[in-house]
């Protein structure tokens, strides 16, 4: 197989991260590829000196005073982050994650001038449904690793051959091993168009899409664009907030008296998030380049990423207190370490700035999607979308389910339940492949 030269964006990333990669033409077994848009296999190996430097920096952290309250209302608590740092500096082993990633088919392809990294696992089952799954912030492709085998090999994981998917998991631009944009404009709208190109380049003429967080925005915008072949979408962080509810929340007033119990719970969750949980997003919307501290300090990066939403933070705090949760200490540090080693703290944050400066509507505003939509509503998400709102937001709602457990990182925290949700949600669309 012939070697392919690196694009400028890829050279820039490798110069920054020191990641070693092997890039070659894609074997023909993975489908025809346009001569001017090759797909190259990807392998990652970070030099040991970068891992040694990471441990040194963690051990050398200059700690602030303890918070002056007994709860987490001032942010990530000192005891929690110090437990994380101790494990990170002494017992955590990145090589396990590196081996896991390199055990999967990973690729790079250039789309719209930017290198896009993705995992692509084909099912052995003949009528598998092609699926593209998109992560968010502060997530990565690591969020989806636990669902790959159950989706692609359902007969080994409690399903039937008719439940099989071919799975594509890309890294968002500026995240993980994808290229870092060098100019503004890589918005969710542009990413959505790139994902359609990716699926077409892989030879998929019919497919479905899934996402949460930014992945939901990208997936819903794919649905708005209605590219040929997109049969439907699934979301675990639906954008369903009615305009009058959004206006009332923005005004800071009381909830409408007409809300049902489910709607009132969603109101309370959103009200709390807007008042107490948006600090990170406001900064990244407005001034992402200012966040030099999280590029220079691993512990600073970890604290910034932990403080995404209160229920996720509380779960992670319990993990470092020794509790048994959907995530482990290694899960949490695998994701943070990926951000650190790829030096993507600021490049990923710029997605917020791009979205704010090239707006496509509010994050939770309905987008007028006309194709089939499936919704899985997890209780500890930023808000658990009520069925009544989902039915109004998605005229072609083909599936809705309220889950008893799970939060923002649903595929990562609850992979068994998440897998069942995708199998069930997309079953009505399989007749079209």
ChimeraX attribute file (.defattr): number of C-alpha atoms within 10 A of each C-alpha:
attribute: neighborCount
match mode: 1-to-1
recipient: residues
	/A:1	8
	/A:2	9
	/A:3	10
	/A:4	13
	/A:5	10
	/A:6	13
	/A:7	14
	/A:8	13
	/A:9	19
	/A:10	20
	/A:11	12
	/A:12	14
	/A:13	21
	/A:14	17
	/A:15	11
	/A:16	13
	/A:17	17
	/A:18	15
	/A:19	17
	/A:20	14
	/A:21	13
	/A:22	13
	/A:23	19
	/A:24	18
	/A:25	15
	/A:26	19
	/A:27	13
	/A:28	8
	/A:29	6
	/A:30	13
	/A:31	11
	/A:32	14
	/A:33	17
	/A:34	9
	/A:35	7
	/A:36	7
	/A:37	11
	/A:38	17
	/A:39	28
	/A:40	21
	/A:41	20
	/A:42	22
	/A:43	20
	/A:44	16
	/A:45	14
	/A:46	17
	/A:47	13
	/A:48	10
	/A:49	9
	/A:50	15
	/A:51	18
	/A:52	11
	/A:53	11
	/A:54	20
	/A:55	18
	/A:56	13
	/A:57	16
	/A:58	21
	/A:59	16
	/A:60	12
	/A:61	14
	/A:62	10
	/A:63	10
	/A:64	7
	/A:65	7
	/A:66	10
	/A:67	15
	/A:68	8
	/A:69	9
	/A:70	9
	/A:71	10
	/A:72	13
	/A:73	12
	/A:74	11
	/A:75	16
	/A:76	21
	/A:77	17
	/A:78	16
	/A:79	14
	/A:80	18
	/A:81	19
	/A:82	16
	/A:83	13
	/A:84	24
	/A:85	20
	/A:86	14
	/A:87	17
	/A:88	23
	/A:89	18
	/A:90	11
	/A:91	9
	/A:92	17
	/A:93	15
	/A:94	16
	/A:95	14
	/A:96	12
	/A:97	18
	/A:98	16
	/A:99	13
	/A:100	11
	/A:101	18
	/A:102	14
	/A:103	10
	/A:104	15
	/A:105	14
	/A:106	21
	/A:107	24
	/A:108	26
	/A:109	22
	/A:110	22
	/A:111	16
	/A:112	12
	/A:113	12
	/A:114	22
	/A:115	26
	/A:116	28
	/A:117	26
	/A:118	24
	/A:119	23
	/A:120	20
	/A:121	20
	/A:122	21
	/A:123	21
	/A:124	13
	/A:125	18
	/A:126	11
	/A:127	15
	/A:128	22
	/A:129	26
	/A:130	25
	/A:131	25
	/A:132	24
	/A:133	25
	/A:134	28
	/A:135	26
	/A:136	22
	/A:137	18
	/A:138	21
	/A:139	27
	/A:140	23
	/A:141	23
	/A:142	21
	/A:143	23
	/A:144	19
	/A:145	17
	/A:146	17
	/A:147	18
	/A:148	23
	/A:149	17
	/A:150	22
	/A:151	28
	/A:152	24
	/A:153	22
	/A:154	21
	/A:155	15
	/A:156	12
	/A:157	13
	/A:158	11
	/A:159	16
	/A:160	13
	/A:161	17
	/A:162	16
	/A:163	25
	/A:164	26
	/A:165	30
	/A:166	22
	/A:167	23
	/A:168	22
	/A:169	24
	/A:170	26
	/A:171	24
	/A:172	30
	/A:173	24
	/A:174	26
	/A:175	30
	/A:176	29
	/A:177	31
	/A:178	25
	/A:179	29
	/A:180	24
	/A:181	18
	/A:182	12
	/A:183	7
	/A:184	13
	/A:185	17
	/A:186	24
	/A:187	22
	/A:188	27
	/A:189	21
	/A:190	14
	/A:191	22
	/A:192	24
	/A:193	17
	/A:194	20
	/A:195	23
	/A:196	22
	/A:197	16
	/A:198	21
	/A:199	20
	/A:200	16
	/A:201	19
	/A:202	18
	/A:203	14
	/A:204	18
	/A:205	13
	/A:206	19
	/A:207	25
	/A:208	24
	/A:209	28
	/A:210	24
	/A:211	23
	/A:212	26
	/A:213	24
	/A:214	21
	/A:215	25
	/A:216	27
	/A:217	28
	/A:218	29
	/A:219	29
	/A:220	31
	/A:221	21
	/A:222	26
	/A:223	24
	/A:224	16
	/A:225	17
	/A:226	16
	/A:227	14
	/A:228	11
	/A:229	16
	/A:230	22
	/A:231	20
	/A:232	28
	/A:233	29
	/A:234	28
	/A:235	24
	/A:236	26
	/A:237	27
	/A:238	31
	/A:239	24
	/A:240	22
	/A:241	25
	/A:242	15
	/A:243	12
	/A:244	10
	/A:245	15
	/A:246	17
	/A:247	12
	/A:248	15
	/A:249	18
	/A:250	12
	/A:251	9
	/A:252	11
	/A:253	10
	/A:254	10
	/A:255	15
	/A:256	13
	/A:257	7
	/A:258	8
	/A:259	13
	/A:260	12
	/A:261	10
	/A:262	15
	/A:263	22
	/A:264	16
	/A:265	17
	/A:266	21
	/A:267	25
	/A:268	15
	/A:269	17
	/A:270	21
	/A:271	21
	/A:272	16
	/A:273	17
	/A:274	15
	/A:275	12
	/A:276	14
	/A:277	18
	/A:278	14
	/A:279	14
	/A:280	16
	/A:281	15
	/A:282	14
	/A:283	16
	/A:284	21
	/A:285	18
	/A:286	15
	/A:287	15
	/A:288	21
	/A:289	14
	/A:290	11
	/A:291	17
	/A:292	13
	/A:293	13
	/A:294	20
	/A:295	16
	/A:296	14
	/A:297	18
	/A:298	25
	/A:299	26
	/A:300	17
	/A:301	20
	/A:302	22
	/A:303	21
	/A:304	18
	/A:305	22
	/A:306	20
	/A:307	20
	/A:308	20
	/A:309	20
	/A:310	21
	/A:311	17
	/A:312	20
	/A:313	19
	/A:314	15
	/A:315	18
	/A:316	23
	/A:317	21
	/A:318	15
	/A:319	19
	/A:320	19
	/A:321	14
	/A:322	11
	/A:323	14
	/A:324	12
	/A:325	13
	/A:326	19
	/A:327	16
	/A:328	17
	/A:329	20
	/A:330	18
	/A:331	15
	/A:332	20
	/A:333	20
	/A:334	23
	/A:335	20
	/A:336	22
	/A:337	20
	/A:338	22
	/A:339	26
	/A:340	23
	/A:341	21
	/A:342	21
	/A:343	21
	/A:344	25
	/A:345	28
	/A:346	21
	/A:347	20
	/A:348	23
	/A:349	23
	/A:350	26
	/A:351	26
	/A:352	23
	/A:353	24
	/A:354	19
	/A:355	20
	/A:356	17
	/A:357	14
	/A:358	15
	/A:359	13
	/A:360	15
	/A:361	11
	/A:362	14
	/A:363	17
	/A:364	19
	/A:365	16
	/A:366	20
	/A:367	19
	/A:368	14
	/A:369	21
	/A:370	16
	/A:371	19
	/A:372	21
	/A:373	28
	/A:374	25
	/A:375	28
	/A:376	24
	/A:377	26
	/A:378	24
	/A:379	20
	/A:380	21
	/A:381	26
	/A:382	23
	/A:383	26
	/A:384	24
	/A:385	29
	/A:386	24
	/A:387	20
	/A:388	12
	/A:389	17
	/A:390	24
	/A:391	17
	/A:392	15
	/A:393	22
	/A:394	22
	/A:395	14
	/A:396	16
	/A:397	21
	/A:398	20
	/A:399	20
	/A:400	20
	/A:401	15
	/A:402	14
	/A:403	16
	/A:404	11
	/A:405	15
	/A:406	22
	/A:407	26
	/A:408	23
	/A:409	26
	/A:410	24
	/A:411	24
	/A:412	21
	/A:413	22
	/A:414	19
	/A:415	21
	/A:416	16
	/A:417	17
	/A:418	23
	/A:419	22
	/A:420	15
	/A:421	21
	/A:422	21
	/A:423	19
	/A:424	13
	/A:425	21
	/A:426	24
	/A:427	15
	/A:428	13
	/A:429	15
	/A:430	16
	/A:431	7
	/A:432	10
	/A:433	13
